[in-house]
Amino acid sequence: MASNLFSPANTNGSTAQIAAIRSVLNRLEGLVRDNRVEVRVLFGALRKAR
């Protein structure tokens, strides 16, 4: 499938597919970033509670 992704015959479909993949990756990156912040806040609260 990877070889078909970049073939000239599928340029329009590939462009849309790449855009969709980038969109999913951007959302995933945002979730990971949010979770890191939340974990830091929680660990900070635990340290202060001790």
Phi, psi and omega per residue, in radians:
M1 nan -0.615 -3.137
A2 -1.064 -0.626 3.132
S3 -1.178 -0.570 3.100
N4 -1.290 -0.428 -3.075
L5 -1.072 -0.641 -3.068
F6 -1.871 0.195 3.137
S7 -1.293 2.524 -3.107
P8 -1.039 -0.469 -3.109
A9 -1.190 -0.448 -3.084
N10 -1.887 0.530 -3.038
T11 -1.018 -0.861 -3.095
N12 -1.170 -0.799 3.127
G13 -1.141 -0.673 3.136
S14 -1.165 -0.686 3.125
T15 -1.082 -0.770 3.112
A16 -1.151 -0.681 3.139
Q17 -1.150 -0.746 3.122
I18 -1.131 -0.713 3.107
A19 -1.088 -0.701 3.120
A20 -1.155 -0.716 3.129
I21 -1.132 -0.759 3.111
R22 -1.075 -0.691 3.132
S23 -1.092 -0.787 3.117
V24 -1.110 -0.764 3.136
L25 -1.116 -0.676 3.099
N26 -1.118 -0.731 3.108
R27 -1.138 -0.718 3.124
L28 -1.112 -0.741 3.116
E29 -1.069 -0.701 3.099
G30 -1.110 -0.711 3.109
L31 -1.133 -0.729 3.126
V32 -1.112 -0.749 3.131
R33 -1.094 -0.776 3.117
D34 -1.077 -0.718 3.139
N35 -1.160 -0.654 3.101
R36 -1.088 -0.761 3.129
V37 -1.096 -0.778 -3.132
E38 -1.079 -0.742 3.131
V39 -1.117 -0.725 3.115
R40 -1.083 -0.734 3.126
V41 -1.113 -0.777 -3.132
L42 -1.117 -0.754 3.122
F43 -1.171 -0.608 3.079
G44 -1.106 -0.700 3.110
A45 -1.167 -0.661 3.116
L46 -1.145 -0.710 3.136
R47 -1.140 -0.691 3.139
K48 -1.211 -0.526 -3.100
A49 -1.283 -0.372 -3.090
R50 -1.338 nan nan
